[in-house]
Amino acid sequence: MPLLLPSDVKRDVLIKDEEPTDPSYGCPPEKRSVQELLDAGIINLDKPPGPTSHEVVAWIKRILNIQNAGHGGTLEP
């Protein structure tokens, strides 16, 4: 069985509450392009149980074709 990346697994998004956003303050993160997210320098990641933080950083570097990436604190659930 081939190794699946977390991005290969279909997941449901749980939304607890929604509020309207004033467009003059930007847009919700889920509506930003990958380039906009990378330009901000931070990616919020909900790491699934199983892979180590090191593995997830390696996946991010490979998926986004970047050389420098890291994590602050723990990514453990």
Secondary structure, DSSP 8 states (H G I E B T S, - for coil): -----GGGS-------------GGG---GGGS-HHHHHHHT-------SSS-HHHHHHHHHHHHT-S----SS----
